[in-house]
Amino acid sequence: MIGYYISRNYKSLFNAAGKAKTDCEFILQKMGFKNLGLKQSSIPNSAAGTIKNFFGISIALLRLPFKSTICTQYPLNKFRGYVLFMAKLKGCKIVTIVHDVRFLKGRTGNASKELKKIITSDAIIVHNQAMKNWFLEQKIKIPIIVLGIFDYILNDGLPEQNNANKGNKPYEVVYAGGFGEGKNSYIYDLDTLEKNNFKMKLYGIGFDYEKLKVSKQESILSYLGAFPSDQVAYKIEGSFGLVWDGISTEECSGQYGQYLKFNNPHKTSLYILCGLPIIVWDKAAISAFVLENNIGITISNLKDLSDKLEKLSGEDYMTMKANVNKVRTKIISGEYLNNAVNEALQNI
C-alpha cells in the first residue's frame, strides 16, 4: 500500500522539534511513503516559510488521491484543520504522529479543543505509555500506538568518539539544550550542591557565564558551544547524558519539568546516539524506557547524583554502555517510527 505525507518548511536547524519532524519525513520516505508537497526546506523567515507551506500544502491536497492513506504530524500550527478537512473530504485514512500536546505542556487550558485537532485521525502515534494513558483517560476510542523513543537520523553514520569512554571517574555529565528561562535554570545551581564530584559539559544556545553562582575556575560547568541538530552528535563527548528540565535541582518542576511526566525529550535520543548512558528524573515518562533497556540510572533529586555515581561500578557502567549501543543502531535506522507506523496501518 502506498501512503502519503506532506513535506514543509522547518525554520531552524538548531531546533530539536524541527529535527524530529524532518526525521519522521525521512523515515516515511524510506518506508515507501510519497511526499505530495513541495520539497522540504529550512527558510528561517516566518512569513516566507508560512507562504511556502500554504502553497506546498495546497498543491499536496490537490494531488492527494481519493481513499488513500496520509500520515500527518501534529502540531501543524496554521494548516492542520485545512489538511484534515480535505483528507476527510477525499475519504482518506489519517495517521497522526503526535510530537507535542500543548495542554500537557501548560500552553493551553482547553484540552478538548486540542484533542479534536489530534484525534480527527484513524490512529495516532504517541510518545510513551504515560501519554497513551492520558489519551485513554480522555475516553479516546481510536487506536493509540506507542512509539517508545524518537529516532534520530544522521547522514554521516553513528558518532564514534565516545566508544573509547570506559567510564573513568570523575564522570562527565552532558546536558544538551537551549538555556532559556524556566527551561533549565537549575543548571546554574549545580555548583552549589553539597556534593558534586562530577563534571558538567553543556551544549546549546543561550548559556550565560554571568549567572554562575561560583567563579568560572571553581565551577563544574563547561560550556562547549551550540551546533545544528544534525551536527551536535559528532561534537558531544562525555560519560552520561542528563535528562532533567525545569527550575529546581530537587525535582523537575515548572512547566517544562512537569511535561517530562508525559513526553519523550528528543535529547534522550541524541545522547543514546552518542553512546551515552542516561541520567533521568525517576518520575519522567522516558525513565521506564531507560530502565527496561538498562541504559542508564534514575534519580529523584540531583543532590543524590554524586553518591549514585560513586557507587556505580565500572562493570555496571560498561553493561549500560553495551545496551546503549544496541538501542542506538535502532534509533539511527528509524526502527521505532517504522514499527509504530506499521502497527498503526494494521489498525486502521
N, C-alpha and C positions, 0 to 999 in steps of 0.2 A: 504494500500500500504506500502510495506517495503522500507525504504530508507537506505542509507549507508553513512558512514563517515570514515575518516582515522585518527586514533589517532597517536600522535607523541611524541617526546621528547621536554619538555619545561625546559630550563636550570635554571631558577631562580624562587624560591617560593616567593621571596620578590617582584617580578616584577608584576605590575598591568596588563601589556599586556598578560603575561603568564596566569594569573588568569582568565582574561576574556575569553581566548580561552579554557582553561580546563573546565570552567563553561559551555561554549557552548557545549563541548563534553558531559558533564554530562546531560545537558538538552535534547540533541538529543537522547541520550541513553534512557532517561526516556520516550521520545516520541515514542520509538519503533525502532529508527534507530539502525543499527548494525555496529560495528567497524570491518572493514576488515583488519586492520593493526595489528601491534604488540601492546602490552599493553602500555598505557600511562606511561611515565617515566619523571624523572627530573634529568638527568645526567648533572652536571654543566660544564663538559669538552666539549668545542665546537666541536672538531674533533670527539670524540666518539659519541656525540649526532647526528652529521651530518651523520655518518656511520649508526647508528641505524635508523635514519629517512629514509635514502635511501633504506635500506633493508625492513623496515616496509612498506614504500610506494610501493615498487616494488611488494611485496607479496600481498598487498591490491589490486593493479591494475590487477594482475593475477586473483584474486578472484572476482573482480567486475563483476556482471552479465551483459550480454548484455541488452540494452534498459531499464536499471534500473535508479534510481534517486540517485544522490550523492550530499551531502551537503559539500561544501568546505569552508575554512576560508582564507581570504586574509588580510595581506600578508602571503605567504608561500615562504620564500625568494628564496631558491635554486631550489625548485622542482615543482613550480606551472605549468610551461609550460609542464612538463612531465605528471602531473596529467591530465591537460586539454586535451592534445593530446590523451592519452589513453582512457579517458572518451568519447571523441568525436568519436574516432575510434570504440568504442563499442556501439555507438548510444545512450548514456546515457543523461538524463536531468541533468543539473547542477544548483544548487542554491548556491550562494556565500554570505557569511556573511562578510561584509566589516568592518574591525577593524580600519584601518588607510589608508588614502590616502596620500602618500608621497609627491605628488605635492602640496597639500593644506598645508602640514606641512613645505614646503620650502626645502624639501630634494632632489628634482629633478626638473629640469626646463622643462622636457618633459612630458606634460600632456597626449598626445596621446599615447605614448608608454606605460604608466602606465594604461591608460584606457583600452587598448587592453587586458592587463592581467586580468583586473577585469571583463570586460563585455563579455568575452568569456564564457558566462553563459546564462541560460534561464531566470533567475531572480536574482536580487541582493537585499540584506537587508542592508540598510544604517542607520546611527545613528538617524537622525532627518530630519525635513522638509528643513532646510537650506542646508544640504548635498544633499538631493534629488534634490533641486532646482539647485544646481551646476551641477549635472549629467544631468539634463534636459537641462540646458544651453549648454552642450556639445553635444546636439542632440542625446542623448541615447534613444533608442526605446524599449528596453526590460523592463519588469515590474520592478519597483523600489519600494520596501516596506520599510516603516519607522518603525524602532524598537521602538523608544520612549525614552528608557533608558536601560542601560545594567543591566541584572540580576546579582546577586552576591550570590553564593551558599555557605552556611556554614553547616558543618556536625553536629555541636552541637546546632543548633537552633538559634533563634534570641537573640542577646545580651539583657540582662535585666537591666544592671547597670544604664542606662540613664532614665529609666521610672520614677525615683523619682525626676528628674530635673523639677522644677516649673518655670524656667526662672528667677531665682534670679539674681539681678544685684550686682556688675558688671558682664556682660555676659562673659563666657569663650568661645572663638572662637577657633575651632580646625582647624589646617592645617595638612594634611597627604600627604607625597610625598617625592621624593628624592630631596636633596638640592644641585643640581648641578648648575654650572654657566649658567646663562641665563634662567633656568627653573623657578626659584622663588627667585632670588636675592633681590627682593623688600622686602622680609620678614625682612631683617636687617634694612630697612628704617622705619618700623612701629613705632619704638621707637622715631623717630624724627618728627612724625606728631604733628601738633599744639594741637590737642585733640585726646587722645587715652585712654578713660576711659573704656577699656575692657582688658581682659587678653587673651594672645595667648598661646595655647598648641600645641606643634609641635611633629609630629611623622614621622620618616623616616630616610633614610641613608644620612649621609654627613653634618649634621648641625655643624657649627663651631662657638663656643662662641668667638673666636678671632675676628670675623667680626662684633661683636656688636658695635653700634655707641654710646652706653652709658655703664655705669658699669653694671655688671650682677645683682647687687642689685636693680638698678633703672629700669632695662628692664622689659617690659611687656611680654617678650618671655620666655617660659619654655619648655625646650626640654625633652621629656619623652621616647626617645629611638626608635629603629626600630624593627619591628616584621614581621614574614612571613604574606603573604596576607590572609591566612586562619585563622590567629590568632589575627590580629590587631584590628578587630572589637570588640573583647572582652576586649581590653585594653583601647580603646578610651572613654573618658568621657568629657563632655562639654555641652555648650548651643546651639552652631551653628557649622556648617561645612563651611569652606571658599573655594570657587572655584574661584581662581584667579591665573593666571600664567604670567610669564614674568619678566621684569626688572624694572618696574615702579609701584608706588602706584597710579599714576594718571590715568592710563588705562592699559589694558592688552596688552602690547607691546612686540616687538621682535617675533621671530619665534613661540615660544610656546604660547604666548599671543594671537597672531592673529589666531592661529589654533582653539582657543576657539569659533570662529565665525562659525565653521563647525562641531566640534566633541562633543561627549558626554564624558567628563572626567570620568574615572572609579571611581575616589574618590567621585563623587556625589552619586553613588550607595552605596558606603561604609558608607558615613555619614548618609544617609537615613536608612540604615540597623541598625545603632547605635541609631536611634531615634532622630537624629539632624536635625532641620530645616536648610535650605541652605542660605548662603550669596553668591551671584554670580554677576559678571560683567553684566551690563544690555545689552551689545552687544553680549554676549555669546549665542550660539545656544541653550544650555540647559536651558537658562533663560525662554524660552517660556514654557517648561515643568514645571518649578518651579512655575511660575505664574498661569498657567492653573490649577494646582493641589493645589494651595495656600499652598505651603510647604516651603516658605522662602521669602527673600527680595532680590531686585536687587539694585545695586549701580553703578554709573559711575566712581567714584573716591573714593579711600579708605579714603581720608580726610573727607568724609561725613559720614563715618561709625558710629562714636561716636554719632553724632546728630540723626541719623536714629535709632540707638539702644535706645537712651534716650527717644525718642518719642513713642517707641513701648510699648503698654500696655501689662500687664500680660495676659489679656484675649485674645488679638491677638496672643501672643506667644503660648498659650495653644491650640488655634484653629489650628495653623500651626502644632503643635506637634501631634495633633489628626489626621490631614491629612497625616502626615509623617507615622504614624502607619498603615494607610490603604495601602499606597504605598509599605511599606517595606515588608508586607506579600506577595505581588505580586512578588517583587524582589527576595526574598529568595526561592520562589517556581518555578522560571523560567518562569513566566507567559508571560513576554514581548517577549522573544525569541520564546516561544511556539506559541503565536498568530501570530508573524511575519512569522515563517516558514510555518505554516498552510496556511496563506494568499498567500505566495509565491507558495506553492504546488498547490493551486487552480488556479493560474495564468499561469502555465506552461503546 
